[in-house]
Amino acid sequence: RTIRSRADVRLRVLSAAVSAGLAANLVHALVDYSWFVPGLMVIVLLLAACARRLDQLATIRGAGGSPAIKIINTGETPVARLAGTPLPRVLGLATAAITVACSLWALPHLQQHAQGEPHWFDYLRLALPQKGMVPTSTVNTDETEADRTAQFKRRLTALSATVKLDPSKARAQLRLASAYLAAFDHLQQQSDDPMSLSQLRDAAQAAQFESIESMREWLDRAVGKNVKYLDAAARHAKKAVQLCPLQGQAYVHLAELRFLEDLAPQHGPALLQQAQLVRPQSATVQFAVGRQRWLDGQVEEALESWKFAFHQDKNSQEQILTLLVGNVPAPVILNSLKPDLAALQRLETRYLNDQQPLAEHPVVARAYAEALKKELANPECDQPVEQMIAAAAVYNRLDDTEATEACLRRALEIDRSSFAARKMYGVFLYDHEEYAKATEYLNWCVRMSPNDRWLRGLAEDALNKSPRIQPASFESRSRKQW
């Protein structure tokens, strides 16, 4: 009304700005608006107050009055009142009634949020890594595993308390579903028949049970009491979707657990399609979609889905490599996923294998070594010597003498005083029976590290084997692998 009035132009400009802000909030509220957030409501209330005040001022100016107030004689003492349009008493009573009703409706929900919030923050403190925490290697494996189990139980307890006190918290419902699935996987690995969830689902669908009841009987025999964790995960994942349909991970869990209630094979892909629709940029969702395509035999489509997840999330990257290494040719992995330097390092480690290198290890190793050398051209590369030493180590594992020496020479060109480069080059020369040259580099390293007995022994051995000195006899020394 102020915009259309004949009031001062300044009032109309201010009214237009306030109206635009209120209109934007209204449009936003139609699709996504958290009314319970105080910071958002304060802005709306301030804009509404400004709109009301501008309307009062416009009424004064429109009536041709200049003062902002007028004196009203009540019979006793004159009262100053704003000369705006008075609000009807019925409107005031209706506003008060609506406010009381909304408060009575919101109070239980706010109370639930307040009661569950401390437990939610307890979970976040346990789940998120703390700054300054450094993993210790002195603790033995059993103690470390026991600590991880105890911490997981504390997280599960905190999530359970959060959901119990505040069942409307969608994120807590989803995290609890994920925690129950993690508990199931952990217990299954320790059981006599360690079948994973995917193996159980595939077996249940392949068995073609006549009814859900017969499938549940088989499932009880297969996993025993652990099935309760699957039921709990399905229940909380369904609740998470009901509370917030935009959580893609919840659809992924429902797709994994759908066989508990329905063995129809088309429901799983439909849920994954919905997850991809609401969270197309989620690495977890893309991995799940790719895994389903992989199981359906659509290798190219699976690689297309995994291409995004591979570079976004380390856990998804490890799962993708577990599925691909040994099942897909190495050149296909390299060309499709285009792994970065860190991913190439993990990929080369998998192909190297502790027991026996895979047949395609040389392909991946050379790709990793070439990436290390290309990293030198990166202006942000702050460890060029270490990169060349790593490339030399890769070529050495491939028995490529020429490439190994070239990388070590390049490292020394970058930094002549690098202890690691000189030591590795000295050992390399010793292994290839170039004892005179090896003596020069090894003696330099001995001067830098006089307490290294192995290095001193190797330098003395190289000196004894040097053609400049022919000893009567010598005792061969063991050589450390690098």
Summary of the structure (lengths in Angstrom):
residues: 482
radius of gyration: 35.4
end to end distance: 82.4
largest distance: 131.0
contacts: 1341
relative contact order: 0.03
helix: 71%
strand: 2%
